Amino acid sequence: MTRKEWLFAAILTFITIAAWVIFDILHTRAQVEIPPKIQEVIEPISPDFNTEDL
């Protein structure tokens, strides 16, 4: 490979990595957080079954 081809490959690699990082940051910031009220409602129920109450 010539020097020009190495430079082109390095620039293309840099652009690819920079785009990957930027899109990953944007994706992370866009994720929706669950409000605390809804979080309480969707908590799993205890699997322990109390037979004495029956």
RAMOKA-V130593 format. One record per backbone hydrogen bond with DSSP energy under -1.0 kcal/mol. CO is the residue of the C=O (numbers start at 1). NH is the residue of the N-H. If there is no record, write none. Layout:
<<CO,NH> <CO,NH>>
This chain:
<<2,6> <3,7> <4,8> <5,9> <6,10> <7,11> <8,12> <9,13> <10,14> <11,15> <12,16> <13,17> <14,18> <15,19> <16,20> <17,21> <18,22> <19,23> <20,24> <21,25> <22,26> <23,27> <24,28> <25,29> <26,30> <35,39> <36,40> <37,41> <38,42>>
